[in-house]
Amino acid sequence: MLTGACAASRSVVEIQEPAKIENPATGPAVKIVSVEDKRQFEIDPSTPDIPSLSNDEIDDVTFTSRAYARKRNTYGMALGDVLLPEGKTVADAVNKAISNGFKQAGYRVLEPGDAEYDSADSVDADLIKFWSWFEPGFWQVTVHNKSEVTLKGNELNKGEPVTVTDSYQEKMQMVLDSDWQSSAVNALRELSSKIAQKLETLK
């Protein structure tokens, strides 16, 4: 029930991109303009679901923008953290999940150069939470992920912000770097579904 080799050190683990969903043939047109990472990191958080870094670099976006998990030992003591490779950010990964969520709900997500791009409703998103951690257990551990995004558009929900949250978890015997990746991918996939469900209720 350990986190595998090098649990005390920092790991750089890429999140495999979710399968891209094609735009529906018809439907409201939106363009995702920005996803702003507003996650709050703490040096010594009281609970493991609060983002933190092993080297206390919580004010350095070079690291916080890439961080998505923190390792712990079997007693729950915080150890090394898990970051995306340089050049990649958690906001970019969440952006793709948001895009898939809109498409699942029947929206056409347009890119620069697409017809109607200029007239499509601009959507901005705040990334409030996306963090993974594990909970020790006697026979197995549970890997958790909490995510939360707020979507804002002039035509979306009559201009009122839309908040979508999700809690994902899976049980395993030990946690390796590949498990952090798998958990994050599954959490993003589930977030897309929750976004789609929320958007369907607003139509």
DOPADO-591635 format. One record per residue: residue in one letter; x, y, z of N, C-alpha, C, O in turn; chain. Coordinates in steps of 0.2 Angstrom, whole numbers, padded with zeros to 4 digits, m for minus. Layout:
# DOPADO-591635
residuo n.x n.y n.z ca.x ca.y ca.z c.x c.y c.z o.x o.y o.z cadena
A X Y Z X Y Z X Y Z X Y Z A
...
This chain:
# DOPADO-591635
residuo n.x n.y n.z ca.x ca.y ca.z c.x c.y c.z o.x o.y o.z cadena
M 0004 m0006 0000 0000 0000 0000 0004 0006 0000 0003 0011 0003 A
L 0010 0006 m0004 0014 0012 m0004 0013 0015 m0011 0009 0013 m0015 A
T 0016 0021 m0011 0015 0025 m0018 0020 0023 m0023 0021 0027 m0027 A
G 0024 0018 m0022 0029 0015 m0026 0035 0019 m0025 0036 0022 m0020 A
A 0040 0017 m0030 0047 0020 m0029 0047 0028 m0030 0043 0031 m0033 A
C 0052 0031 m0026 0053 0038 m0026 0047 0042 m0024 0045 0047 m0026 A
A 0043 0039 m0019 0037 0042 m0017 0039 0049 m0013 0034 0054 m0013 A
A 0045 0050 m0011 0046 0056 m0007 0049 0062 m0012 0049 0067 m0010 A
S 0050 0060 m0019 0052 0064 m0023 0047 0067 m0028 0041 0064 m0028 A
R 0048 0072 m0032 0044 0075 m0037 0043 0070 m0043 0049 0068 m0045 A
S 0037 0069 m0046 0037 0065 m0052 0034 0070 m0057 0030 0074 m0056 A
V 0036 0069 m0063 0033 0072 m0069 0030 0067 m0073 0033 0063 m0076 A
V 0023 0068 m0073 0019 0063 m0076 0014 0067 m0081 0010 0071 m0079 A
E 0014 0065 m0087 0009 0068 m0092 0002 0065 m0091 0002 0059 m0090 A
I m0003 0069 m0092 m0010 0067 m0093 m0011 0066 m0100 m0011 0070 m0104 A
Q m0013 0060 m0101 m0015 0058 m0108 m0021 0062 m0110 m0026 0062 m0106 A
E m0021 0065 m0116 m0027 0069 m0118 m0033 0064 m0119 m0032 0059 m0122 A
P m0039 0067 m0117 m0045 0063 m0119 m0046 0063 m0126 m0044 0067 m0130 A
A m0050 0057 m0128 m0052 0057 m0135 m0056 0063 m0137 m0061 0065 m0134 A
K m0054 0066 m0143 m0058 0072 m0145 m0064 0070 m0148 m0065 0066 m0152 A
I m0069 0074 m0145 m0076 0073 m0148 m0078 0078 m0154 m0076 0084 m0153 A
E m0081 0075 m0159 m0082 0080 m0165 m0088 0084 m0163 m0093 0082 m0159 A
N m0088 0090 m0166 m0094 0094 m0165 m0100 0091 m0168 m0100 0088 m0173 A
P m0106 0093 m0165 m0112 0091 m0168 m0113 0095 m0175 m0110 0100 m0175 A
A m0118 0092 m0179 m0119 0096 m0185 m0122 0102 m0184 m0121 0107 m0188 A
T m0127 0103 m0179 m0130 0109 m0178 m0130 0110 m0170 m0128 0106 m0166 A
G m0132 0116 m0168 m0132 0118 m0161 m0129 0125 m0160 m0126 0127 m0164 A
P m0130 0127 m0154 m0127 0134 m0152 m0119 0134 m0153 m0116 0129 m0151 A
A m0117 0139 m0155 m0110 0140 m0156 m0106 0144 m0151 m0109 0149 m0149 A
V m0101 0141 m0148 m0097 0144 m0143 m0090 0144 m0144 m0088 0140 m0148 A
K m0086 0148 m0141 m0079 0148 m0142 m0076 0149 m0135 m0078 0153 m0131 A
I m0072 0144 m0133 m0069 0144 m0126 m0063 0149 m0126 m0057 0147 m0129 A
V m0063 0155 m0124 m0058 0160 m0124 m0052 0159 m0119 m0046 0160 m0121 A
S m0054 0157 m0113 m0049 0156 m0108 m0051 0152 m0102 m0057 0151 m0101 A
V m0046 0148 m0099 m0047 0144 m0093 m0042 0147 m0088 m0036 0146 m0089 A
E m0044 0151 m0083 m0040 0154 m0078 m0039 0149 m0072 m0044 0147 m0069 A
D m0033 0147 m0071 m0031 0143 m0065 m0032 0147 m0059 m0027 0151 m0057 A
K m0037 0146 m0055 m0038 0150 m0048 m0037 0145 m0042 m0040 0147 m0037 A
R m0034 0140 m0043 m0033 0135 m0037 m0029 0138 m0032 m0024 0142 m0034 A
Q m0031 0137 m0026 m0027 0140 m0020 m0023 0134 m0017 m0025 0129 m0015 A
F m0016 0136 m0017 m0011 0131 m0014 m0009 0133 m0007 m0009 0139 m0006 A
E m0008 0129 m0003 m0006 0130 0004 0001 0126 0005 0002 0121 0003 A
I 0005 0129 0010 0011 0126 0011 0010 0120 0016 0013 0114 0014 A
D 0006 0120 0021 0005 0114 0025 m0003 0114 0026 m0005 0116 0032 A
P m0006 0111 0021 m0014 0111 0022 m0016 0106 0027 m0013 0101 0029 A
S m0022 0108 0030 m0025 0104 0035 m0028 0097 0033 m0028 0092 0036 A
T m0030 0097 0026 m0032 0091 0023 m0029 0090 0016 m0027 0095 0013 A
P m0029 0083 0014 m0025 0082 0008 m0028 0084 0002 m0025 0084 m0004 A
D m0035 0086 0002 m0038 0088 m0004 m0036 0095 m0006 m0038 0098 m0011 A
I m0032 0099 m0002 m0030 0106 m0003 m0023 0105 m0007 m0019 0102 m0004 A
P m0023 0109 m0013 m0016 0108 m0016 m0010 0111 m0012 m0011 0116 m0009 A
S m0005 0107 m0013 0001 0109 m0010 0007 0107 m0014 0006 0102 m0018 A
L 0013 0109 m0012 0019 0107 m0016 0024 0105 m0010 0025 0108 m0005 A
S 0028 0100 m0012 0033 0097 m0007 0039 0103 m0006 0042 0102 m0001 A
N 0040 0107 m0011 0046 0112 m0010 0043 0119 m0008 0047 0124 m0009 A
D 0037 0119 m0006 0034 0126 m0004 0034 0131 m0010 0035 0137 m0008 A
E 0033 0129 m0016 0034 0134 m0021 0027 0136 m0023 0025 0137 m0029 A
I 0022 0137 m0018 0015 0138 m0020 0014 0145 m0023 0008 0146 m0025 A
D 0019 0150 m0023 0018 0156 m0026 0021 0156 m0033 0021 0162 m0036 A
D 0024 0151 m0036 0027 0151 m0042 0023 0147 m0047 0022 0141 m0047 A
V 0020 0151 m0052 0015 0148 m0056 0019 0143 m0061 0016 0139 m0064 A
T 0025 0143 m0061 0029 0139 m0065 0028 0131 m0063 0028 0127 m0067 A
F 0027 0131 m0057 0025 0124 m0054 0018 0123 m0052 0015 0118 m0054 A
T 0014 0128 m0049 0007 0127 m0048 0003 0126 m0054 m0002 0122 m0053 A
S 0005 0129 m0060 0001 0128 m0066 0001 0121 m0068 m0003 0118 m0072 A
R 0007 0117 m0066 0008 0110 m0069 0006 0105 m0063 0006 0099 m0065 A
A 0005 0107 m0057 0004 0102 m0052 m0003 0100 m0051 m0008 0104 m0052 A
Y m0004 0093 m0050 m0011 0090 m0050 m0012 0085 m0045 m0017 0082 m0044 A
A m0007 0083 m0041 m0007 0078 m0036 m0001 0078 m0031 0004 0081 m0032 A
R m0003 0075 m0025 0003 0075 m0020 0003 0068 m0017 m0002 0065 m0015 A
K 0009 0065 m0017 0009 0058 m0014 0009 0058 m0007 0011 0064 m0004 A
R 0008 0053 m0004 0008 0052 0004 0010 0045 0005 0009 0040 0001 A
N 0012 0044 0012 0014 0037 0014 0008 0034 0017 0002 0037 0017 A
T 0009 0028 0020 0003 0024 0022 0000 0027 0028 m0005 0025 0031 A
Y 0003 0032 0031 0001 0036 0037 m0002 0042 0035 m0005 0046 0040 A
G m0002 0044 0029 m0005 0050 0027 m0001 0056 0026 m0003 0062 0025 A
M 0006 0055 0028 0011 0060 0028 0012 0062 0021 0013 0058 0016 A
A 0012 0069 0019 0013 0072 0013 0020 0071 0011 0025 0072 0015 A
L 0021 0068 0004 0028 0067 0002 0029 0071 m0005 0027 0077 m0005 A
G 0031 0068 m0010 0032 0071 m0016 0026 0073 m0020 0021 0070 m0019 A
D 0027 0078 m0025 0021 0080 m0029 0021 0077 m0036 0026 0075 m0038 A
V 0016 0078 m0039 0015 0076 m0046 0014 0082 m0051 0009 0085 m0050 A
L 0018 0083 m0056 0018 0089 m0060 0017 0086 m0067 0020 0081 m0069 A
L 0014 0090 m0072 0014 0089 m0079 0021 0091 m0081 0025 0095 m0078 A
P 0023 0089 m0087 0029 0091 m0090 0029 0098 m0092 0024 0101 m0092 A
E 0035 0101 m0092 0036 0108 m0094 0032 0110 m0100 0033 0106 m0105 A
G 0029 0115 m0101 0025 0117 m0107 0018 0115 m0107 0014 0117 m0111 A
K 0016 0111 m0102 0009 0109 m0102 0006 0111 m0095 0010 0112 m0090 A
T 0000 0113 m0095 m0003 0115 m0089 m0010 0111 m0087 m0013 0108 m0092 A
V m0012 0112 m0081 m0018 0108 m0079 m0024 0112 m0082 m0029 0109 m0084 A
A m0023 0119 m0083 m0029 0123 m0086 m0030 0120 m0093 m0035 0120 m0096 A
D m0024 0119 m0097 m0025 0116 m0104 m0029 0110 m0104 m0033 0109 m0108 A
A m0027 0105 m0099 m0030 0099 m0099 m0038 0100 m0097 m0042 0096 m0100 A
V m0039 0104 m0093 m0046 0105 m0091 m0050 0109 m0097 m0056 0108 m0098 A
N m0047 0113 m0101 m0050 0116 m0106 m0052 0111 m0111 m0058 0112 m0114 A
K m0048 0106 m0112 m0051 0100 m0117 m0057 0097 m0114 m0061 0095 m0118 A
A m0057 0096 m0107 m0063 0092 m0104 m0069 0097 m0105 m0074 0094 m0106 A
I m0068 0103 m0104 m0074 0108 m0105 m0076 0108 m0112 m0082 0107 m0113 A
S m0072 0108 m0117 m0074 0108 m0124 m0078 0101 m0125 m0083 0102 m0129 A
N m0075 0096 m0123 m0079 0089 m0124 m0086 0089 m0121 m0091 0087 m0123 A
G m0086 0093 m0115 m0093 0093 m0111 m0098 0097 m0115 m0104 0095 m0116 A
F m0096 0103 m0118 m0100 0107 m0122 m0103 0103 m0128 m0108 0103 m0130 A
K m0098 0099 m0131 m0100 0095 m0137 m0105 0090 m0136 m0109 0088 m0139 A
Q m0104 0086 m0130 m0108 0081 m0128 m0115 0084 m0126 m0120 0081 m0127 A
A m0116 0090 m0125 m0122 0094 m0123 m0125 0097 m0129 m0131 0100 m0129 A
G m0122 0096 m0135 m0125 0098 m0142 m0123 0105 m0144 m0126 0108 m0148 A
Y m0117 0108 m0141 m0115 0114 m0143 m0109 0113 m0148 m0106 0108 m0148 A
R m0108 0118 m0152 m0103 0117 m0157 m0097 0122 m0154 m0098 0128 m0153 A
V m0091 0119 m0153 m0086 0123 m0150 m0081 0125 m0156 m0078 0120 m0159 A
L m0081 0131 m0157 m0077 0133 m0163 m0070 0136 m0161 m0069 0138 m0156 A
E m0066 0135 m0166 m0059 0137 m0165 m0057 0143 m0170 m0061 0144 m0175 A
P m0052 0147 m0169 m0050 0152 m0173 m0050 0150 m0180 m0046 0145 m0182 A
G m0053 0153 m0185 m0053 0151 m0192 m0059 0148 m0194 m0060 0147 m0200 A
D m0063 0145 m0189 m0069 0142 m0191 m0074 0147 m0193 m0074 0153 m0191 A
A m0079 0145 m0198 m0084 0149 m0199 m0088 0151 m0193 m0089 0146 m0189 A
E m0091 0157 m0192 m0095 0159 m0187 m0091 0160 m0180 m0094 0161 m0175 A
Y m0084 0159 m0180 m0080 0160 m0174 m0081 0167 m0171 m0082 0167 m0165 A
D m0081 0172 m0175 m0082 0179 m0172 m0088 0180 m0169 m0088 0184 m0164 A
S m0094 0177 m0171 m0100 0178 m0168 m0102 0173 m0163 m0107 0174 m0160 A
A m0098 0168 m0162 m0100 0163 m0157 m0099 0166 m0150 m0095 0170 m0149 A
D m0103 0163 m0145 m0103 0166 m0138 m0097 0164 m0135 m0094 0159 m0135 A
S m0094 0169 m0132 m0087 0169 m0129 m0088 0166 m0122 m0092 0168 m0118 A
V m0085 0160 m0121 m0085 0157 m0114 m0078 0157 m0111 m0073 0155 m0114 A
D m0078 0160 m0105 m0072 0160 m0100 m0073 0155 m0095 m0079 0155 m0092 A
A m0068 0152 m0092 m0069 0147 m0087 m0064 0149 m0081 m0058 0150 m0083 A
D m0066 0148 m0075 m0062 0148 m0069 m0061 0141 m0067 m0065 0138 m0065 A
L m0054 0139 m0066 m0053 0132 m0064 m0052 0133 m0056 m0047 0136 m0054 A
I m0057 0131 m0052 m0057 0132 m0045 m0053 0126 m0041 m0049 0127 m0037 A
K m0055 0120 m0044 m0052 0114 m0041 m0050 0109 m0046 m0054 0108 m0051 A
F m0044 0106 m0046 m0042 0100 m0049 m0036 0097 m0045 m0031 0099 m0046 A
W m0038 0092 m0041 m0032 0090 m0037 m0034 0082 m0035 m0039 0080 m0034 A
S m0028 0078 m0035 m0029 0071 m0034 m0024 0070 m0027 m0019 0073 m0026 A
W m0027 0065 m0023 m0023 0063 m0018 m0025 0056 m0016 m0030 0053 m0019 A
F m0022 0053 m0011 m0024 0046 m0009 m0025 0045 m0002 m0022 0049 0002 A
E m0030 0041 0000 m0032 0040 0007 m0030 0033 0009 m0032 0028 0006 A
P m0025 0032 0014 m0023 0026 0016 m0028 0021 0018 m0033 0024 0021 A
G m0028 0015 0017 m0032 0010 0020 m0028 0004 0022 m0023 0003 0021 A
F m0032 m0001 0026 m0028 m0007 0028 m0027 m0012 0023 m0021 m0014 0022 A
W m0031 m0013 0018 m0030 m0018 0013 m0029 m0014 0006 m0026 m0017 0002 A
Q m0031 m0008 0005 m0030 m0005 m0001 m0031 0003 0000 m0033 0005 0006 A
V m0029 0007 m0005 m0029 0014 m0004 m0034 0017 m0009 m0036 0013 m0014 A
T m0037 0023 m0008 m0042 0026 m0012 m0039 0032 m0015 m0037 0036 m0011 A
V m0038 0032 m0022 m0036 0039 m0025 m0042 0043 m0026 m0047 0041 m0029 A
H m0042 0049 m0024 m0047 0054 m0025 m0045 0059 m0029 m0039 0061 m0030 A
N m0050 0062 m0032 m0049 0068 m0036 m0055 0073 m0035 m0061 0071 m0036 A
K m0054 0079 m0034 m0060 0084 m0034 m0058 0089 m0039 m0053 0092 m0040 A
S m0064 0091 m0043 m0063 0096 m0048 m0069 0101 m0048 m0075 0099 m0046 A
E m0068 0107 m0050 m0073 0112 m0050 m0071 0117 m0055 m0066 0120 m0055 A
V m0076 0119 m0059 m0075 0124 m0064 m0081 0129 m0064 m0087 0127 m0063 A
T m0080 0135 m0066 m0085 0140 m0066 m0085 0142 m0074 m0080 0145 m0076 A
L m0091 0142 m0077 m0091 0144 m0084 m0095 0150 m0085 m0100 0151 m0081 A
K m0093 0155 m0089 m0096 0161 m0090 m0096 0163 m0097 m0091 0163 m0101 A
G m0103 0165 m0099 m0104 0167 m0106 m0110 0172 m0106 m0114 0171 m0102 A
N m0110 0176 m0111 m0115 0181 m0112 m0122 0178 m0113 m0127 0180 m0110 A
E m0122 0172 m0117 m0128 0169 m0119 m0129 0163 m0114 m0135 0160 m0114 A
L m0124 0160 m0111 m0125 0154 m0107 m0128 0156 m0101 m0126 0160 m0097 A
N m0134 0152 m0099 m0137 0153 m0093 m0139 0160 m0092 m0139 0163 m0086 A
K m0141 0164 m0097 m0143 0171 m0097 m0138 0175 m0094 m0139 0180 m0090 A
G m0132 0174 m0095 m0126 0178 m0092 m0124 0176 m0085 m0119 0179 m0083 A
E m0127 0172 m0082 m0126 0170 m0075 m0120 0164 m0075 m0121 0160 m0079 A
P m0115 0164 m0071 m0110 0159 m0070 m0113 0152 m0069 m0118 0152 m0065 A
V m0110 0147 m0072 m0112 0140 m0071 m0106 0137 m0068 m0101 0136 m0070 A
T m0108 0134 m0062 m0103 0130 m0058 m0104 0123 m0059 m0109 0120 m0057 A
V m0099 0119 m0060 m0099 0112 m0061 m0094 0109 m0056 m0088 0110 m0057 A
T m0096 0104 m0052 m0091 0100 m0048 m0091 0093 m0049 m0096 0090 m0051 A
D m0086 0090 m0047 m0086 0082 m0047 m0081 0080 m0042 m0076 0083 m0041 A
S m0083 0074 m0039 m0078 0070 m0035 m0077 0063 m0038 m0082 0059 m0039 A
Y m0071 0061 m0040 m0070 0055 m0043 m0065 0051 m0038 m0061 0054 m0035 A
Q m0066 0044 m0038 m0062 0040 m0033 m0061 0033 m0036 m0066 0031 m0039 A
E m0055 0030 m0035 m0055 0023 m0037 m0050 0020 m0032 m0045 0023 m0029 A
K m0051 0013 m0031 m0047 0009 m0026 m0042 0005 m0029 m0043 0003 m0035 A
M m0036 0005 m0026 m0030 0001 m0028 m0026 m0002 m0023 m0027 0001 m0017 A
Q m0021 m0006 m0024 m0017 m0009 m0019 m0011 m0004 m0018 m0009 m0004 m0012 A
M m0008 m0001 m0023 m0003 0004 m0022 m0004 0009 m0028 m0007 0008 m0033 A
V 0000 0015 m0027 m0001 0020 m0031 0006 0022 m0035 0011 0024 m0032 A
L 0006 0020 m0041 0012 0022 m0045 0011 0028 m0049 0005 0031 m0050 A
D 0016 0031 m0053 0015 0037 m0057 0010 0036 m0062 0006 0040 m0063 A
S 0009 0030 m0065 0004 0028 m0070 m0003 0028 m0067 m0008 0030 m0071 A
D m0003 0027 m0061 m0010 0027 m0058 m0012 0035 m0057 m0018 0036 m0057 A
W m0008 0039 m0055 m0009 0046 m0055 m0012 0049 m0062 m0017 0052 m0062 A
Q m0009 0047 m0067 m0011 0048 m0074 m0018 0046 m0075 m0022 0049 m0077 A
S m0019 0039 m0074 m0025 0036 m0075 m0031 0039 m0071 m0036 0040 m0074 A
S m0030 0041 m0065 m0035 0044 m0061 m0036 0051 m0064 m0042 0053 m0064 A
A m0031 0055 m0066 m0033 0061 m0068 m0037 0061 m0075 m0041 0065 m0076 A
V m0035 0056 m0079 m0038 0055 m0086 m0046 0054 m0084 m0050 0056 m0087 A
N m0047 0049 m0080 m0054 0047 m0078 m0058 0053 m0075 m0064 0054 m0076 A
A m0054 0057 m0071 m0058 0062 m0068 m0060 0068 m0073 m0065 0070 m0072 A
L m0055 0069 m0078 m0057 0074 m0083 m0063 0071 m0087 m0067 0075 m0089 A
R m0063 0065 m0089 m0068 0062 m0093 m0075 0063 m0089 m0080 0064 m0092 A
E m0075 0061 m0082 m0081 0062 m0078 m0083 0069 m0078 m0089 0071 m0078 A
L m0078 0074 m0077 m0080 0081 m0077 m0083 0083 m0084 m0088 0087 m0083 A
S m0081 0081 m0089 m0084 0082 m0096 m0091 0080 m0095 m0096 0084 m0098 A
S m0093 0074 m0093 m0100 0072 m0092 m0104 0076 m0088 m0110 0077 m0089 A
K m0101 0078 m0082 m0105 0082 m0078 m0106 0089 m0081 m0111 0092 m0080 A
I m0101 0092 m0084 m0102 0098 m0088 m0108 0097 m0093 m0113 0102 m0093 A
A m0108 0092 m0097 m0113 0091 m0102 m0120 0090 m0098 m0125 0093 m0101 A
Q m0121 0086 m0093 m0127 0086 m0089 m0129 0093 m0087 m0135 0094 m0087 A
K m0125 0097 m0084 m0127 0103 m0082 m0129 0108 m0087 m0134 0111 m0087 A
L m0126 0108 m0093 m0128 0112 m0099 m0134 0110 m0102 m0138 0114 m0104 A
E m0136 0103 m0101 m0142 0101 m0104 m0148 0103 m0100 m0153 0105 m0103 A
T m0147 0104 m0094 m0152 0107 m0089 m0154 0115 m0091 m0159 0117 m0089 A
L m0149 0118 m0094 m0150 0125 m0095 m0153 0127 m0102 m0155 0132 m0103 A
K m0154 0122 m0106 m0157 0123 m0113 m0164 0124 m0112 m0168 0126 m0117 A
